[in-house]
Amino acid sequence: MLEWRRRREPSTPMLWLSPLIAIGLTMLAGMLVFTAMGYDGFHAVGSIFVTPFAEPQRWADIGVKAAPLVLIALGLAIGFRANVWNIGAEGQYVMGAIAGTGVALATYDMSGWWILPAMALAGMLGGMAWAAIPALLRVKLQVSEILTSLMLTYVAVQFLFFLVRGPWKDPDGFNFPQTRMFTADQTLPTIMEGSLVHIGIPVALLLAVIAWLLMEKTTAGYAVKVVGLAPAAARHGGFSAARTTWATMLLSGGLAGLAGLFEAAGPFGQLTPQFPVGYGFTAIIVAFLGRLSPLGIVFGGLVLAGTYVGGEIAQSTVRLPQAATGLFQAMLLFMLLATDVLVKWRVVWKRRPA
């Protein structure tokens, strides 16, 4: 009979190669699934995983979509290393955008370089405030942050809907549920003329480098790892699990809120009911695809951003439904988890006793 046995020491090369294997398996499975559904499976997979990276004119779109994914995933990965499972980054992303938009509406008739930094600060504080709720419940009442952070996402989305359909509705917007368009001083400056490539992209890359230095070169990063891997040893070493929970939740909430503000002040230019796009959930896949490493997350963010861009291409070329992007992302997470199991465990044949 077959038996699972844990490997004494997982192969380090395979730990880093398994994301690439998972991507390959996802492409193969997607090809078979969509062929069985009557689509051109080969063309569909090529449109989603190859075309966005093969056509230089699509690279700007990939960068714009990758920036919020990288920002959110950075905070999530640090928390995951400490066994703090913030699943509600989507809500923190939305609340950050709401807080930053509040500053934009309050300064609508003003001008000055300080407005955008104030919006960014408000976005971070909004995300941190929303993340503080599950952090408090976990530290004080031992309530699972998985459930509370996830449920708060739906509260944040409904709050957004209330604002854009009520007190924040644009009086000159022909009754559409949306806020006013941001002014020039409230919009992210672009770094490439004639494109949507904004300053949020280099900021995301800079924060990835800072996160790597934090995790690999500081005592705080070491404390996060010890609390996650060996809670008992962390207690003996003087590292507080409660402080680590607070720090990682607030950090992930702040980065998610900043990502929300960057989206509101960048590609959207306002708040609309379409603002929650699922980046907070997709960033979980990005974090694991990047092996919870800040620099690996940049790679994961580009891959998942490519699926968004490729999904739009496939809708027009192969007539795939809009949900195809989510299907490929879900398959990628499944394949990644499956390959991780085989990296850490092996299947052996064990004879039945006579």
C-alpha positions as CSV (number, residue, x, y, z in Angstrom):
1,M,0.0,0.0,0.0
2,L,1.0,3.6,-0.5
3,E,2.3,5.7,2.5
4,W,3.2,9.3,2.9
5,R,6.6,10.0,4.6
6,R,8.0,13.4,5.5
7,R,11.4,14.1,3.9
8,R,14.1,14.7,6.5
9,E,15.4,17.7,4.5
10,P,13.3,19.2,1.6
11,S,15.4,19.9,-1.5
12,T,16.3,23.6,-1.6
13,P,16.5,23.7,-5.4
14,M,13.1,22.1,-5.7
15,L,11.6,24.6,-3.2
16,W,12.5,27.3,-5.7
17,L,11.8,25.3,-8.8
18,S,8.3,24.2,-7.7
19,P,6.7,27.6,-8.5
20,L,7.9,27.2,-12.1
21,I,6.7,23.6,-12.2
22,A,3.3,24.8,-10.8
23,I,3.1,27.4,-13.6
24,G,3.8,24.7,-16.2
25,L,1.2,22.3,-14.8
26,T,-1.3,25.1,-14.7
27,M,-0.7,25.9,-18.3
28,L,-1.1,22.2,-19.2
29,A,-4.3,21.7,-17.1
30,G,-5.8,24.9,-18.5
31,M,-5.1,23.8,-22.0
32,L,-6.9,20.5,-21.4
33,V,-9.8,22.1,-19.5
34,F,-10.6,24.8,-22.1
35,T,-10.1,22.4,-25.0
36,A,-12.7,20.1,-23.4
37,M,-15.0,23.1,-23.1
38,G,-14.8,23.7,-26.8
39,Y,-12.3,26.5,-26.9
40,D,-8.9,26.7,-28.5
41,G,-7.0,25.6,-25.4
42,F,-3.5,26.1,-26.8
43,H,-4.3,29.6,-28.0
44,A,-6.1,30.4,-24.7
45,V,-3.0,29.5,-22.6
46,G,-0.7,31.3,-24.9
47,S,-2.9,34.5,-24.7
48,I,-2.9,34.4,-20.9
49,F,0.7,33.3,-20.0
50,V,2.8,34.2,-23.1
51,T,1.3,37.1,-25.1
52,P,1.5,39.7,-22.3
53,F,5.2,39.2,-21.9
54,A,6.0,38.7,-25.6
55,E,4.5,42.0,-26.7
56,P,6.4,45.0,-25.3
57,Q,3.4,47.3,-25.6
58,R,1.7,45.2,-22.8
59,W,4.6,45.6,-20.3
60,A,3.3,48.9,-19.0
61,D,-0.1,47.3,-18.2
62,I,1.7,44.4,-16.4
63,G,3.7,46.9,-14.3
64,V,0.6,48.9,-13.4
65,K,-1.2,45.7,-12.2
66,A,1.8,44.2,-10.6
67,A,2.5,47.2,-8.3
68,P,-0.5,46.8,-6.0
69,L,-0.1,43.0,-6.0
70,V,3.5,43.3,-4.9
71,L,2.7,45.9,-2.2
72,I,-0.1,43.8,-0.7
73,A,1.8,40.5,-0.9
74,L,4.9,42.0,0.9
75,G,2.9,42.7,4.0
76,L,1.0,39.4,3.8
77,A,4.3,37.4,3.4
78,I,5.8,38.9,6.5
79,G,2.7,38.0,8.5
80,F,2.6,34.5,7.1
81,R,6.1,33.9,8.2
82,A,5.0,34.7,11.8
83,N,1.9,32.5,11.4
84,V,-0.3,35.6,11.3
85,W,-2.9,34.8,8.6
86,N,-4.3,38.1,7.3
87,I,-6.8,36.9,4.7
88,G,-8.7,40.2,4.6
89,A,-6.2,42.4,2.7
90,E,-8.8,43.2,0.1
91,G,-10.8,45.0,2.8
92,Q,-7.7,46.9,4.0
93,Y,-7.0,47.8,0.3
94,V,-10.6,49.2,0.0
95,M,-10.4,51.1,3.3
96,G,-7.1,52.6,2.4
97,A,-8.6,53.9,-0.9
98,I,-11.6,55.3,1.1
99,A,-9.4,57.1,3.6
100,G,-7.2,58.6,0.9
101,T,-10.2,59.6,-1.2
102,G,-11.6,61.3,1.9
103,V,-8.5,63.5,2.0
104,A,-8.8,64.1,-1.8
105,L,-12.4,65.3,-1.4
106,A,-11.6,67.5,1.5
107,T,-8.8,69.2,-0.5
108,Y,-10.7,69.3,-3.8
109,D,-10.5,73.1,-4.1
110,M,-6.9,73.2,-2.9
111,S,-3.6,72.7,-4.6
112,G,0.0,71.9,-3.6
113,W,2.6,69.1,-3.6
114,W,1.6,68.0,-0.1
115,I,-1.9,66.7,-1.0
116,L,-0.8,63.4,-2.6
117,P,1.6,62.5,0.3
118,A,-1.3,63.3,2.7
119,M,-3.6,61.0,0.7
120,A,-0.9,58.2,0.8
121,L,-0.5,58.6,4.6
122,A,-4.3,58.5,5.1
123,G,-4.5,55.4,2.9
124,M,-1.9,53.6,5.0
125,L,-3.6,54.6,8.2
126,G,-6.9,53.5,6.9
127,G,-5.6,50.1,6.0
128,M,-3.8,49.8,9.4
129,A,-7.0,50.8,11.3
130,W,-8.9,48.1,9.5
131,A,-6.2,45.5,10.2
132,A,-6.0,46.5,13.8
133,I,-9.5,45.0,14.5
134,P,-8.6,41.4,13.8
135,A,-5.2,42.0,15.5
136,L,-6.9,43.2,18.7
137,L,-9.4,40.3,18.6
138,R,-6.6,37.7,18.2
139,V,-4.3,39.2,20.9
140,K,-7.1,39.8,23.5
141,L,-9.6,37.1,22.8
142,Q,-7.7,34.5,20.7
143,V,-10.2,34.9,17.9
144,S,-8.9,33.6,14.5
145,E,-7.7,36.5,12.4
146,I,-8.5,34.4,9.3
147,L,-12.2,34.7,9.9
148,T,-12.3,38.2,11.3
149,S,-10.1,39.8,8.6
150,L,-12.0,38.0,5.8
151,M,-15.5,39.0,7.1
152,L,-14.4,42.6,7.5
153,T,-13.6,42.6,3.8
154,Y,-17.3,42.5,3.0
155,V,-18.0,45.3,5.5
156,A,-15.4,47.5,3.8
157,V,-16.9,46.8,0.3
158,Q,-20.4,47.6,1.5
159,F,-19.1,50.8,3.1
160,L,-17.6,51.8,-0.2
161,F,-20.9,51.2,-2.0
162,F,-22.7,53.3,0.5
163,L,-20.3,56.2,0.1
164,V,-20.2,56.3,-3.7
165,R,-24.0,56.0,-3.9
166,G,-24.7,58.4,-1.1
167,P,-22.6,61.2,0.5
168,W,-19.7,61.0,-1.8
169,K,-21.6,60.8,-5.1
170,D,-20.3,63.2,-7.7
171,P,-23.0,65.9,-8.1
172,D,-21.9,66.4,-11.7
173,G,-21.6,62.7,-12.5
174,F,-25.1,62.3,-14.1
175,N,-26.2,60.2,-11.1
176,F,-23.6,57.5,-11.6
177,P,-22.3,56.0,-8.4
178,Q,-18.9,57.5,-8.3
179,T,-16.9,60.2,-6.6
180,R,-15.5,63.3,-8.3
181,M,-12.5,62.7,-10.5
182,F,-9.2,63.5,-8.7
183,T,-7.4,66.7,-9.6
184,A,-3.8,66.8,-11.0
185,D,-2.4,67.3,-7.5
186,Q,-4.3,64.3,-6.3
187,T,-3.2,61.9,-9.0
188,L,0.0,59.8,-9.1
189,P,2.5,61.3,-11.5
190,T,3.4,59.1,-14.5
191,I,7.0,58.2,-15.2
192,M,6.5,57.4,-18.9
193,E,4.8,60.0,-21.0
194,G,1.7,58.8,-22.8
195,S,1.2,55.7,-20.6
196,L,-0.3,54.7,-17.3
197,V,3.1,53.8,-15.8
198,H,3.0,55.7,-12.5
199,I,5.4,56.4,-9.6
200,G,3.7,53.6,-7.6
201,I,5.7,51.0,-9.6
202,P,9.2,52.1,-8.5
203,V,7.8,52.6,-5.0
204,A,6.7,49.0,-4.9
205,L,10.1,47.8,-6.1
206,L,11.9,50.0,-3.4
207,L,9.6,48.6,-0.7
208,A,10.4,45.1,-1.8
209,V,14.1,45.8,-1.3
210,I,13.4,47.4,2.1
211,A,11.3,44.4,3.1
212,W,14.1,42.0,2.1
213,L,16.6,44.0,4.2
214,L,14.1,44.0,7.1
215,M,13.6,40.3,7.0
216,E,17.1,39.2,6.3
217,K,19.3,41.7,8.1
218,T,17.5,42.9,11.2
219,T,16.6,41.6,14.6
220,A,12.9,42.3,13.9
221,G,13.0,40.1,10.9
222,Y,14.6,37.3,12.9
223,A,12.0,37.7,15.6
224,V,9.2,37.3,13.0
225,K,10.8,34.0,11.7
226,V,11.3,32.6,15.2
227,V,7.8,33.4,16.3
228,G,6.5,31.6,13.2
229,L,8.7,28.6,13.3
230,A,9.2,28.0,17.1
231,P,6.8,29.9,19.3
232,A,8.2,28.2,22.5
233,A,11.8,29.2,21.6
234,A,10.5,32.7,20.8
235,R,9.1,33.0,24.3
236,H,12.3,31.9,25.9
237,G,14.2,34.3,23.7
238,G,12.1,37.2,24.8
239,F,10.2,37.7,21.5
240,S,6.6,38.5,22.1
241,A,4.0,36.8,20.0
242,A,1.5,39.5,20.7
243,R,3.8,42.3,19.6
244,T,4.7,40.4,16.5
245,T,1.0,39.9,15.7
246,W,0.4,43.6,16.1
247,A,3.4,44.6,14.0
248,T,2.8,42.2,11.1
249,M,-1.0,43.0,11.0
250,L,-0.4,46.7,11.0
251,L,2.4,46.5,8.4
252,S,0.3,44.3,6.1
253,G,-2.7,46.6,6.5
254,G,-0.7,49.7,5.9
255,L,0.8,48.3,2.7
256,A,-2.6,47.1,1.5
257,G,-4.1,50.5,2.2
258,L,-1.2,52.2,0.3
259,A,-1.9,49.9,-2.6
260,G,-5.6,50.9,-2.5
261,L,-4.7,54.6,-2.6
262,F,-2.3,54.0,-5.5
263,E,-5.1,52.4,-7.5
264,A,-7.6,55.1,-6.6
265,A,-5.1,57.9,-7.4
266,G,-3.6,56.0,-10.4
267,P,-5.6,53.9,-12.9
268,F,-9.1,54.7,-11.5
269,G,-8.7,58.4,-10.7
270,Q,-11.7,58.2,-8.4
271,L,-13.7,55.7,-6.4
272,T,-16.4,53.6,-8.1
273,P,-18.3,50.4,-7.2
274,Q,-15.9,48.5,-9.5
275,F,-12.9,49.4,-7.3
276,P,-12.7,46.1,-5.4
277,V,-10.9,44.0,-8.0
278,G,-9.7,41.1,-5.9
279,Y,-6.1,42.2,-5.6
280,G,-6.1,41.4,-1.9
281,F,-7.0,37.8,-2.5
282,T,-4.7,37.4,-5.6
283,A,-1.8,38.8,-3.5
284,I,-2.1,35.6,-1.3
285,I,-1.1,33.6,-4.4
286,V,1.6,36.1,-5.2
287,A,3.1,35.7,-1.7
288,F,3.3,31.9,-1.9
289,L,4.4,31.9,-5.5
290,G,7.3,34.2,-4.4
291,R,8.1,31.7,-1.5
292,L,7.3,34.5,1.0
293,S,10.5,36.2,-0.1
294,P,10.2,39.9,-0.9
295,L,12.3,39.6,-4.0
296,G,10.5,36.4,-5.1
297,I,7.2,38.3,-4.6
298,V,8.2,40.7,-7.4
299,F,8.4,37.7,-9.8
300,G,5.1,36.4,-8.5
301,G,3.5,39.8,-8.9
302,L,4.6,40.0,-12.5
303,V,3.2,36.5,-13.3
304,L,-0.2,37.2,-11.7
305,A,-0.3,40.7,-13.3
306,G,0.3,38.9,-16.6
307,T,-2.7,36.7,-16.1
308,Y,-4.9,39.8,-15.6
309,V,-3.6,41.3,-18.8
310,G,-3.6,38.0,-20.7
311,G,-7.2,37.3,-19.5
312,E,-8.3,40.5,-21.2
313,I,-6.5,39.5,-24.4
314,A,-8.1,36.0,-24.3
315,Q,-11.6,37.5,-23.9
316,S,-11.2,39.3,-27.3
317,T,-9.1,36.7,-29.2
318,V,-10.4,33.3,-27.9
319,R,-13.7,34.5,-26.5
320,L,-12.9,33.1,-23.1
321,P,-15.3,34.3,-20.3
322,Q,-14.1,36.9,-17.9
323,A,-14.0,34.3,-15.1
324,A,-11.2,32.5,-17.0
325,T,-8.6,34.6,-15.3
326,G,-9.8,33.6,-11.8
327,L,-9.9,30.0,-12.9
328,F,-6.2,30.0,-14.0
329,Q,-5.2,31.8,-10.8
330,A,-7.1,29.2,-8.7
331,M,-5.4,26.4,-10.6
332,L,-2.0,28.0,-10.1
333,L,-2.6,28.1,-6.3
334,F,-3.7,24.4,-6.3
335,M,-0.7,23.3,-8.4
336,L,1.7,25.3,-6.2
337,L,0.3,23.6,-3.0
338,A,0.4,20.2,-4.7
339,T,4.0,20.6,-5.7
340,D,4.9,21.8,-2.2
341,V,3.4,18.6,-0.7
342,L,5.7,16.5,-2.9
343,V,8.7,18.6,-2.1
344,K,8.2,18.1,1.6
345,W,6.7,14.6,1.5
346,R,7.4,11.4,-0.5
347,V,5.2,8.5,-1.4
348,V,6.6,5.1,-0.7
349,W,5.2,1.6,-1.3
350,K,4.8,-0.4,1.9
351,R,4.1,-4.1,1.7
352,R,1.1,-5.3,3.7
353,P,2.1,-7.6,6.5
354,A,1.6,-11.3,5.6
